[in-house]
Amino acid sequence: MKFLTLTLAIAMLALSGCTTVPSEVPADPSYAADVQPIFNGSCLSCHGGTSPSGGYSLASRAATLGGGSDTVPNVIPGSADSSTLYRRIIGTEAPLMPPGQAPLDSVKTATIRNWINKGAKEN
């Protein structure tokens, strides 16, 4: 029984390392490797699918750069501080995202900030 418990614990630890969400803040984040995994894990339950909340999808880079139902762009490449997406995840603009969950941690928040500030590139 102890062997089975230990084996399961090791397997769970190994699987927890399979995520591509960064554990350190990348200076020049990759959308595919660093940013989209954050959205996948924290945002797509509301901002994905065929009818995303507020009409704003985070399912792709193109959708992320777009606007929601108000058609105002939510990401201003080169300026995280001017981007609604960033202001909502840090809580300087309501509502704080993601709603009903713990705020994104500092590594995820800084990764998104750096991605936007570096031009919100498709990389």
PEKA-V134762 format. One record per run of one state. SS is the DSSP state (H for helix, E for strand, C for the rest). FROM is the first residue (numbers start at 1). LEN is the number of residues. If there is no record, write none. Layout:
BEGIN
SS:FROM:LEN  SS:FROM:LEN
END
This chain:
BEGIN
C:1:1  H:2:15  C:17:14  H:31:12  C:43:10  H:53:3  C:56:5  H:61:5  C:66:1  E:67:1  C:68:5  E:73:1  C:74:6  H:80:3  C:83:1  H:84:7  C:91:15  H:106:12  C:118:6
END
